[in-house]
Amino acid sequence: METITQQIKQNRDFCKSPFGEQREPSDQQKHLPQPPLSKPARSDKRIALSRDFREVLTQPDFLTILQQRASQRFYQDRPMTLEQLAFLLWATQGVKALRGNHYATLRTVPSGGARHAFETYLAVRLVEGLEPGVYHYLPLEHALEPVGPLEDPAGQIIAAMHGQKWAGGCAVAFLYSFVPYRAEWRYGTSAHRVALIDAGHVGQNLYLACEAIGCGACAVAAIDQPVADRLCQLDGQEEFILYAAAVGLSDPEKNQAGNQQLYAGTIAESDAIAPLEK
């Protein structure tokens, strides 16, 4: 019991800001070379992605997007379009500009020190124009590169999501890796707390972007670390999966029925809070 209590205290302390404390100089302060702004491509193969999202947006009203945003675990069993996927990738890690002499990227999500220490991998099951497989997003090019095939997309996604069977029905699983040194170079021992905050920015943009194009998402913290890392061919030390989300075409009735079955007897729905007026 004492060990659990100590661990809880350590975890609470980790959540507190360390920036007022005396710290060792970071590698940036030591004038050591900056790590790359994004992970280099592994191959010469590219799948170009569109930047024209006018035909993709189905809900332009931001108040409605906020009001309707919810975790969706059950989806239509038909493919997303490549254009929808391109929008979600741009909305969560898209590069808008470069700062300085390739010092930093300005993206569609905020990041402490503009480090953007994440990479985006996709476990694709149902996306038009893409074979089932794992893909890596190249934000500086706004393109995808193939990582490897998936012989059992639904089963492999479920395994990466720690056995959560509902995840196997998604069209694509977003798997966000953390490249620690990209943040450590600037923030040293404080980098990891900052990165976890940044992960929240990415996840919320994914939720809102999905709602804007008629898709649903459900973010997942419960991943099987070794399985998820192997799926994306990561070493598990210098890069590892930190966060994940299942995404598919929205089906409100199917999602409501699925949630009722999934949480039967544990949640009492209430409409006591009225929607906001436009």
matplotlib code that plots the C-alpha trace (Angstrom):
import matplotlib.pyplot as plt

x = [0.0, 2.9, 4.3, 1.0, 0.8, 4.3, 3.7, 0.5, 2.5, 5.2, 2.6, 1.0, 4.3, 5.0, 1.9, 3.1, 5.0, 8.8, 9.7, 10.3, 13.0, 16.7, 17.4, 20.4, 20.9, 19.1, 20.9, 19.5, 21.1, 24.3, 24.2, 24.0, 22.5, 18.8, 17.0, 15.0, 11.6, 10.0, 11.1, 12.7, 10.9, 11.8, 11.1, 10.7, 7.1, 4.6, 0.8, 0.1, -2.7, -5.1, -5.1, -8.5, -11.0, -14.0, -15.9, -15.0, -16.6, -20.2, -20.6, -19.1, -20.9, -18.4, -21.0, -22.7, -19.4, -18.6, -22.2, -22.2, -18.6, -18.6, -16.6, -17.9, -16.9, -19.2, -19.1, -20.6, -19.0, -17.9, -14.8, -13.7, -12.4, -8.8, -9.8, -11.4, -8.3, -6.1, -8.2, -7.9, -4.1, -3.8, -6.1, -4.0, -0.4, -0.5, 2.4, 1.3, 4.8, 8.4, 9.9, 13.5, 16.1, 14.1, 14.1, 10.4, 7.2, 4.0, 1.2, -2.6, -2.1, -0.1, 3.0, 5.4, 8.4, 6.9, 8.7, 5.8, 7.4, 4.8, 4.7, 1.4, 0.9, -2.2, -3.5, -5.9, -8.8, -11.3, -10.0, -10.7, -7.5, -5.4, -4.6, -5.1, -1.8, 0.2, 1.2, 3.4, 2.3, 5.0, 3.8, 6.4, 5.3, 1.6, 1.9, 1.8, 4.4, 3.6, 5.2, 3.8, 0.7, -2.0, -3.1, -5.8, -6.6, -9.5, -7.6, -4.4, -6.1, -7.9, -4.6, -2.9, -5.9, -5.4, -8.1, -10.9, -13.1, -15.2, -12.0, -11.9, -14.9, -13.1, -12.0, -8.6, -6.7, -4.6, -1.4, 0.6, 4.2, 6.4, 9.9, 11.3, 14.5, 12.7, 11.2, 14.1, 16.5, 14.7, 13.1, 15.3, 13.6, 10.5, 9.9, 7.6, 5.0, 4.9, 4.5, 1.5, -0.2, 0.5, -1.0, -4.3, -4.2, -3.8, -6.6, -9.1, -8.3, -9.0, -12.4, -13.5, -12.2, -14.0, -17.3, -16.8, -16.7, -19.3, -16.8, -16.5, -13.5, -12.7, -9.3, -7.7, -5.1, -5.3, -2.9, -0.8, 2.6, 4.7, 2.1, 1.5, 5.2, 5.8, 2.9, 4.5, 8.0, 9.3, 12.1, 10.1, 12.8, 13.7, 10.2, 7.0, 3.3, 1.8, -1.8, -4.3, -7.7, -10.2, -11.9, -14.7, -17.8, -20.3, -23.4, -25.3, -27.9, -25.4, -23.1, -25.9, -27.0, -23.5, -22.7, -25.9, -24.9, -21.3, -22.2, -25.5, -26.3, -23.5, -24.6, -27.9, -28.4, -29.7, -30.9, -31.1, -28.6, -30.2, -28.2, -26.8, -28.9, -27.2]
y = [0.0, 2.4, 1.8, 2.8, 5.9, 6.9, 6.4, 8.6, 11.3, 11.1, 11.3, 14.3, 16.1, 15.3, 17.2, 20.4, 23.0, 22.7, 26.0, 27.9, 25.5, 25.6, 23.2, 21.9, 23.7, 22.1, 21.0, 24.0, 26.2, 24.3, 25.1, 21.5, 20.7, 20.9, 17.6, 17.4, 19.2, 15.9, 12.3, 11.7, 9.5, 5.9, 5.3, 7.1, 6.1, 9.0, 9.3, 13.0, 14.6, 17.3, 20.7, 21.7, 20.9, 22.9, 19.8, 17.9, 20.2, 19.3, 21.4, 24.9, 26.2, 26.2, 26.4, 23.3, 21.5, 22.2, 21.2, 18.0, 16.8, 13.5, 10.3, 8.0, 4.3, 2.9, 3.9, 3.2, 0.2, 1.9, 3.8, 7.3, 9.3, 10.1, 13.8, 13.4, 11.7, 14.5, 17.1, 15.3, 15.0, 18.7, 19.7, 17.8, 18.2, 20.3, 22.8, 26.3, 28.0, 27.6, 29.9, 31.2, 29.0, 25.8, 26.5, 25.5, 24.7, 26.6, 24.1, 23.8, 22.9, 24.7, 23.1, 24.2, 25.9, 24.9, 21.6, 19.4, 16.3, 13.9, 11.8, 10.5, 6.9, 5.5, 1.9, 2.0, -0.4, 1.4, 4.4, 4.9, 4.8, 3.2, -0.4, -1.7, -1.0, 1.3, 4.7, 7.6, 11.2, 13.5, 17.0, 19.1, 17.5, 16.9, 13.4, 9.8, 7.1, 3.4, 1.6, -1.9, -4.0, -5.1, -8.7, -8.4, -4.7, -5.0, -7.6, -5.6, -2.4, -4.1, -5.6, -2.1, -0.7, -3.1, -5.5, -3.0, -4.8, -1.8, -0.2, -2.9, -1.3, 2.0, 3.1, 4.2, 4.3, 7.4, 6.4, 9.3, 8.6, 10.8, 11.6, 12.6, 14.3, 16.7, 18.2, 17.3, 19.4, 22.5, 21.6, 18.9, 17.1, 19.3, 18.1, 15.2, 17.1, 19.7, 16.9, 15.4, 18.8, 19.1, 15.7, 17.1, 19.8, 17.3, 15.1, 17.9, 19.1, 15.6, 15.5, 18.9, 18.2, 14.9, 16.6, 19.2, 16.5, 14.0, 11.6, 10.4, 9.8, 8.2, 8.9, 6.0, 6.1, 2.3, 1.1, -2.1, -0.4, -3.2, -4.1, -0.5, 0.2, -2.9, -2.1, 1.2, -0.3, 1.9, 1.2, 1.9, 4.2, 7.0, 6.9, 5.2, 5.5, 7.9, 8.4, 6.8, 7.4, 5.4, 7.3, 6.5, 7.8, 9.0, 6.9, 8.5, 5.8, 3.0, 4.8, 5.4, 1.7, 0.5, 2.7, 1.6, -2.1, -1.4, 0.5, -1.2, -0.7, 1.8, 5.1, 6.9, 9.3, 12.8, 15.7, 18.0, 20.4, 22.1, 22.8, 26.3, 28.7, 29.9]
z = [0.0, 0.8, -2.6, -4.3, -2.1, -3.0, -6.6, -6.5, -4.8, -7.4, -10.2, -8.6, -8.3, -11.9, -12.9, -11.0, -12.9, -12.5, -14.3, -11.1, -9.9, -10.6, -13.4, -15.4, -18.7, -21.6, -24.7, -26.5, -23.8, -24.3, -28.0, -29.1, -32.5, -32.8, -33.6, -36.9, -37.0, -38.1, -38.6, -42.0, -44.5, -44.6, -48.3, -51.6, -51.9, -51.4, -51.3, -52.0, -49.9, -50.9, -49.2, -50.7, -47.9, -49.2, -50.3, -47.1, -44.5, -43.7, -40.6, -40.7, -37.6, -34.7, -32.0, -33.3, -33.6, -29.9, -28.8, -30.8, -30.1, -28.3, -28.2, -30.8, -30.6, -33.3, -36.9, -40.4, -41.9, -45.1, -46.2, -45.4, -48.3, -48.7, -48.7, -45.3, -44.0, -45.4, -43.6, -40.3, -40.7, -41.5, -38.7, -36.1, -37.3, -40.4, -41.0, -41.7, -41.7, -40.8, -38.2, -38.6, -40.3, -39.8, -36.1, -35.6, -37.4, -36.9, -37.0, -36.6, -32.9, -30.3, -28.8, -26.0, -27.6, -31.0, -30.5, -31.9, -30.6, -32.1, -35.2, -36.7, -37.8, -39.3, -39.0, -42.0, -42.4, -44.6, -46.6, -50.3, -52.3, -49.5, -49.0, -45.5, -43.7, -41.5, -42.9, -41.6, -42.0, -43.4, -42.2, -44.0, -47.3, -46.3, -47.7, -46.5, -46.8, -46.3, -43.3, -43.8, -44.6, -42.2, -42.8, -40.1, -39.8, -37.3, -35.1, -35.2, -34.3, -31.4, -30.1, -30.2, -28.4, -25.5, -26.6, -26.9, -29.4, -30.5, -32.0, -34.7, -36.4, -37.1, -40.5, -39.3, -36.1, -35.4, -33.4, -32.1, -31.3, -29.0, -30.1, -26.6, -27.6, -29.8, -26.6, -24.3, -26.4, -25.3, -21.9, -20.4, -17.6, -17.9, -21.5, -20.7, -18.8, -21.6, -24.2, -22.3, -22.3, -26.1, -26.7, -25.4, -28.0, -30.8, -29.5, -29.2, -32.7, -33.9, -32.2, -33.5, -37.0, -37.1, -36.1, -38.9, -41.6, -40.4, -38.7, -35.2, -32.9, -29.6, -28.0, -26.2, -23.4, -22.8, -25.5, -25.4, -25.6, -27.1, -29.6, -30.7, -31.0, -33.1, -35.3, -36.2, -36.3, -33.4, -31.0, -27.9, -26.4, -28.7, -30.2, -28.8, -29.1, -26.5, -27.6, -30.0, -31.4, -33.5, -36.3, -38.7, -40.5, -37.9, -37.2, -34.3, -33.9, -34.1, -31.7, -29.2, -29.3, -29.1, -26.0, -24.3, -24.8, -23.8, -20.6, -19.8, -16.1, -15.5, -16.9, -16.6, -19.5, -18.7, -20.8, -17.8, -19.4, -22.4, -25.6, -26.0, -28.2, -31.3]

ax = plt.figure().add_subplot(projection="3d")
ax.plot(x, y, z, "-o")
ax.set_aspect("equal")
plt.show()
